[in-house]
Amino acid sequence: MAVFADEAEVYEYLGGVFRIGMADPDLVAKLQPSGVVLRITYTNPDAVITVDMPNSEIHTGAGAGPDPNIELFMSADTGNRFWLGKVILPVALAKGDVRAKGPVSKVLKLLPIAKQLFGPYKAKLEADGRDDLLKA
């Protein structure tokens, strides 16, 4: 069974981690020059998040935001486990748990920056009493 009840929860938590990142001037300074516009399409429940790193914008919903130059496809559960530090992206890509379209090497270069958000993501789940997501 999926850990997220609906699309709104995906946007609140998985979209929320990107909002946390975009609120950090140091992270934004590292992300903007990447030129990456990342679209993540989640399943179970279905949700789409587009992160425009050069313009520090987050768009939710299918068709929202600029066209991506990198796309990732995964279950929302996999996204949750990634932000908890339980998914190693290169391994997930190799196993097919995460599918990618576009220059994956650019995403892999951003992993050290993404890892800085693992703690804030976990803290948000703890603050909201979401043990179900923490244990997933």
N, C-alpha and C positions, 0 to 999 in steps of 0.2 A: 504494500500500500504506500502511496506517495505521502511524503511528510508534509508537503504544503497543501492546505485545504483548497486553495483556489489561486487564480492568476494574481489577484490583489496581494496575496501574501508573497508571491514570488517578487513582485515589484517592490514591496516594502522591504524585504530582506536582501534578496540578491541584487535588486536595483539600489537598495540602501547602501550596500557596501561601496558601490561606485560613487554615491553621493558623499559618503564619508571621505573617500579619496579625493574627490574634486573640491572638498572644503579645506584640504591641506595644501597650502601654497608650495611647500617643498616637493610634494608628489606631482602637483600640476606642472611645476617647472621641469620635472623629469619626463613627464608624459607628453607635453605639447610638442617638443621637437620630433617625437617618434613618427608623426604623420599618420598614426593609426586611427582608423574609424572602424571600430569593432562592433559587429552585430552578433549577439548570442541568441540563438533560438532554443528555447527550453521546451521540453515536453513533460506532460504528466505532473502538473497542469501546463497547458500551452501558454507561453509568454515570450515576448521578444523585447530585448533591451539593446539599444544602440548607444555606444559610448564614442562620442566624437572627441578624441583626445586633443587635437590641435585647438579646438574651440571650447574645451572644458564643458561640454554639454552632454546630458544624458536624456535619451528619448525612450519612451516605453510604448509598446504596441506595434503590431505588424504595420510596416510601411511608414513608420514615423522616423524622422531624422534623415540625415544625408545617406547616400549610398555608401555601404561599407567597402573597405578594401580587404578586410579579413572577416570571415564568418566562422563561428563555432556552433556546433549543434550537440546538445546533450540533454539528459533528463534534468529536471530541477533538483532532484535528489543528488545527482552527481555535482551540480553547481554548489549545492549546500556543503557537500563533503569537501569540495575543493577549497572553499573559503574557511573551512575548519582545519585545513592542512592535511587532510586525509587522502587526497588524490594527487598523485604525481602526474602532471599534465603530459609529459612526453610518453609515459607508460600508458596513460589513458588513451592517448592518440594511437599508439601502437596496437592496443587491444581493441580499439573501435568503440570504447565507451564514450569518447569524444571524437566527433568528426570535424574536419576543418576544410575551409575553402579559402584560398589566398596564400600569401607568404607566411607560413607558420613560423618561420625563423624570427619574424618581427615580434610575434606573440611571445615566443620563448625568451627573447631578450628582455621582455617586460616582466617576466616572472619574479625576479628579485624585488621589483617595486611592488608587485601584487602581494607578495608574502608579507609586506609591511602592514597589510590590511587584515591579516588573519586574526590578530589580537582584538582590534576594534570590532570585527564581525562577531567573534565569540562573546565579547563584552555586551554587545547589543542583544544577542540571544539570551544571555544570562539576565540582563536587566529586564527583559520582557517576560522572563519565566518560561522560555521556550526550551524546556528540557527535551522535548520530542525532537527538535531540530539538532540540539547538541549531541544527542545519542545516536543520531542517524548514521 
